[in-house]
Structure formats: C-alpha cells, structure tokens
C-alpha cells in the first residue's frame, strides 16, 4: 500500500466536542494529521473541517466511513491534491536591517509573490500564499538574510468537482436548521437542577 497525501473534507453541524471525537478517530489508528482547518461553510450553521494526512487510500476510505458515523457529521469526502484547489498562508519575520542592506531581497520577494504586512525598525513581516513547496522555497531564500521566525497556516481547499453536495446542504439546512447551542444554560438554575 503506497501512501500519498489526501485531504479529507468533513461537513458537520456546529457542535461542541466534535473536534475531539474526530481527533480520537485519527489517534486510535496512529495516523498523524499534517494540517487541520475548521471554518464555517457557505451554509449557515454548517461547519467544514479540512484535514490533511499522508496515508494509503484504503486506510483513508475506512477513516472517512468512520468519521461519517459521528451523529453531527453530514458528509465526508477524501481527495488527492489533483482533485483540489488549495492554498496555505505563510508569514516570515526578517531583520529589517538585513532587508534594507540587500536590494536584491526585494526582487526575490516579488518573485515569490510575497508582500510586506508589517514594517518595524527591528523586523519586517512578509506574507505569501501557495502550496507547501512554494512557501518552503521562500524559507530557503530568506534564511541568509536573517530569518527570525516562520509560521504557516493549515490548508484551505475547495473540491474541483463538487456542486451537488452544496445544493443538498442548503436543502438540509432549510428542512432542519441547526439549533442554537447555549453554553452553561443551567448555570443560574443550580438549585432546581441539582437537588440533594
């Protein structure tokens, strides 16, 4: 079984504790999560998890079926990188003195599609988006010029060939809107709820 990079997309109701239950599914199988992003979807009340793993396709199929067994999960998909449009955001902190001294650094940054987001006396922060290989290349370029810090976001991805499920999502939400979750709703009713 050859391993490759897969992105799992999970559409869920927005419920407390679901992230923990999904994480347990991966840890029980000793599968390392390379990247995890959660965000609202285009349909109100429905969230989207984007999970990147490096695994064999047979294992990923079983994993997706297991995730779909969770009550709050509406649908889960897995895709390889060719079936997705995806990006990651990266930030690079570099010594401002180093950047100012080397004019060619500005040209290098332009070549990599980076732009300055913060310029201070002591450091400058650059931002770029792209695939991991692209953001890693810029690390190599900036290291000789005093790279102080680097951070990369989780993957955001859109499935190239998925329009049908989005219609179903909207229909589902119209029929069964998710209820508002009220945290600590019984906190002020302690005497009524907890009686000895």
C-alpha positions as CSV (number, residue, x, y, z in Angstrom):
1,X,0.0,0.0,0.0
2,X,1.6,3.2,-1.1
3,X,1.0,6.3,1.0
4,X,0.2,9.7,-0.5
5,X,-1.2,13.0,0.6
6,X,-5.0,13.1,1.0
7,X,-7.3,15.9,2.1
8,X,-10.4,14.9,4.0
9,X,-13.3,17.4,3.9
10,X,-16.0,16.9,6.6
11,X,-19.2,18.9,6.7
12,X,-20.7,19.0,10.2
13,X,-23.2,20.6,12.4
14,X,-21.5,23.0,14.7
15,X,-21.5,21.1,18.0
16,X,-19.2,21.2,21.0
17,X,-16.8,18.3,21.4
18,X,-16.9,17.1,17.8
19,X,-13.3,18.1,17.0
20,X,-12.2,16.0,19.9
21,X,-14.1,13.0,18.7
22,X,-12.8,13.3,15.2
23,X,-9.2,13.7,16.6
24,X,-9.7,10.4,18.6
25,X,-10.5,8.6,15.3
26,X,-7.1,9.5,14.0
27,X,-5.1,8.9,17.2
28,X,-6.6,5.4,17.7
29,X,-5.3,4.4,14.2
30,X,-2.0,6.1,14.9
31,X,-2.5,8.5,11.9
32,X,-0.6,11.8,12.0
33,X,-2.6,14.8,11.0
34,X,-0.4,17.1,8.8
35,X,-2.8,20.0,8.8
36,X,-6.3,20.8,10.3
37,X,-8.5,23.7,9.5
38,X,-12.1,24.3,10.6
39,X,-14.3,27.1,9.4
40,X,-17.9,27.9,8.7
41,X,-19.2,26.7,5.3
42,X,-21.3,28.6,2.8
43,X,-24.4,27.3,4.6
44,X,-25.2,28.9,7.9
45,X,-24.9,26.5,10.9
46,X,-22.8,24.0,9.0
47,X,-19.0,23.9,9.5
48,X,-16.3,22.4,7.4
49,X,-13.2,20.5,8.6
50,X,-10.2,20.3,6.2
51,X,-7.8,17.6,7.3
52,X,-4.6,16.7,5.5
53,X,-3.0,13.3,6.1
54,X,-0.3,11.1,4.4
55,X,-1.7,7.6,4.2
56,X,-2.7,4.7,1.9
57,X,-6.1,5.2,0.0
58,X,-7.6,2.1,1.6
59,X,-6.9,3.4,5.1
60,X,-8.4,6.8,4.1
61,X,-11.6,5.2,2.8
62,X,-12.1,3.4,6.1
63,X,-11.3,6.5,8.0
64,X,-13.9,8.6,6.1
65,X,-16.6,5.9,6.8
66,X,-15.7,6.0,10.5
67,X,-16.0,9.8,10.6
68,X,-19.4,9.7,8.8
69,X,-20.7,7.6,11.7
70,X,-20.5,10.6,14.0
71,X,-24.0,11.9,14.6
72,X,-23.2,15.5,13.7
73,X,-21.3,14.7,10.5
74,X,-23.4,15.3,7.4
75,X,-20.9,14.1,4.8
76,X,-17.2,13.4,4.5
77,X,-15.0,13.3,1.3
78,X,-11.4,12.5,0.6
79,X,-9.4,13.8,-2.4
80,X,-5.9,13.7,-3.7
81,X,-4.1,17.0,-4.5
82,X,-5.1,16.9,-8.2
83,X,-8.8,17.0,-7.3
84,X,-8.5,20.1,-5.2
85,X,-7.7,23.8,-5.4
86,X,-5.8,24.6,-2.3
87,X,-3.6,27.1,-0.6
88,X,-1.7,27.8,2.6
89,X,-0.7,31.2,4.1
90,X,2.8,31.7,5.4
91,X,4.3,34.6,7.4
92,X,8.1,35.3,7.6
93,X,9.7,37.6,10.1
94,X,13.1,39.0,8.9
95,X,15.5,41.6,10.3
96,X,14.7,45.0,8.8
97,X,18.4,46.0,8.7
98,X,19.2,42.9,6.7
99,X,16.4,43.6,4.2
100,X,17.4,47.3,3.9
101,X,21.0,46.4,3.2
102,X,20.3,43.9,0.4
103,X,18.3,45.5,-2.5
104,X,18.1,42.1,-4.2
105,X,15.9,40.8,-1.4
106,X,13.0,42.9,-2.5
107,X,13.3,41.4,-6.0
108,X,13.4,37.9,-4.5
109,X,10.3,38.6,-2.5
110,X,8.5,39.9,-5.6
111,X,9.5,36.7,-7.5
112,X,7.8,34.6,-4.8
113,X,4.7,36.8,-4.6
114,X,5.4,38.0,-1.1
115,X,4.3,41.3,0.3
116,X,5.2,43.2,3.5
117,X,2.4,43.2,6.1
118,X,4.4,44.8,9.0
119,X,7.5,47.0,8.8
120,X,9.2,48.0,12.1
121,X,12.7,49.2,12.9
122,X,13.7,45.8,14.3
123,X,11.8,43.4,11.9
124,X,9.7,43.2,8.8
125,X,6.9,40.5,8.3
126,X,6.2,39.2,4.8
127,X,3.2,37.2,3.8
128,X,2.6,34.8,0.9
129,X,0.2,32.1,-0.1
130,X,0.7,29.0,-2.1
131,X,1.4,25.3,-1.9
132,X,3.8,24.0,0.7
133,X,6.7,23.6,-1.7
134,X,6.4,27.3,-2.7
135,X,6.3,28.6,0.9
136,X,9.2,26.3,1.8
137,X,11.3,27.7,-1.0
138,X,10.9,31.2,0.4
139,X,12.3,30.0,3.7
140,X,15.5,28.9,1.9
141,X,15.7,32.2,0.1
142,X,15.3,34.3,3.3
143,X,17.5,32.3,5.7
144,X,20.7,34.0,4.5
145,X,19.1,37.4,5.3
146,X,18.3,36.8,8.9
147,X,15.0,34.8,9.0
148,X,13.8,35.3,12.6
149,X,10.5,33.4,12.6
150,X,8.3,31.4,10.2
151,X,4.7,30.2,10.5
152,X,2.4,28.5,8.1
153,X,-1.4,28.1,8.3
154,X,-3.4,25.0,7.8
155,X,-4.6,24.1,4.3
156,X,-7.8,25.6,2.9
157,X,-9.2,23.7,0.0
158,X,-12.1,23.6,-2.4
159,X,-13.0,20.3,-4.2
160,X,-12.9,21.0,-8.0
161,X,-15.8,18.7,-8.9
162,X,-18.3,19.3,-6.2
163,X,-21.5,21.2,-6.8
164,X,-24.2,18.6,-6.0
165,X,-23.5,18.3,-2.3
166,X,-23.7,22.1,-1.8
167,X,-27.3,22.0,-3.0
168,X,-28.1,19.2,-0.6
169,X,-26.5,21.1,2.2
170,X,-28.8,24.1,1.6
171,X,-31.8,21.8,1.3
172,X,-30.8,20.1,4.6
173,X,-30.4,23.4,6.4
174,X,-33.8,24.6,5.1
175,X,-35.5,21.5,6.4
176,X,-33.6,21.1,9.7
177,X,-31.9,24.3,10.8
178,X,-29.3,23.6,13.5
179,X,-30.4,24.6,16.9
180,X,-28.5,27.3,18.8
181,X,-26.1,25.8,21.3
182,X,-26.4,27.5,24.7
183,X,-23.3,27.0,26.9
184,X,-24.0,26.9,30.6
185,X,-27.7,27.1,30.1
186,X,-28.4,25.6,33.6
187,X,-25.8,27.6,35.4
188,X,-28.3,30.0,37.1
189,X,-30.7,27.2,37.9
190,X,-28.4,25.2,40.2
191,X,-31.0,24.7,43.0
192,X,-33.6,23.4,40.5
193,X,-31.3,21.1,38.6
194,X,-29.1,19.8,41.5
195,X,-31.2,18.7,44.4
196,X,-29.9,16.5,47.2
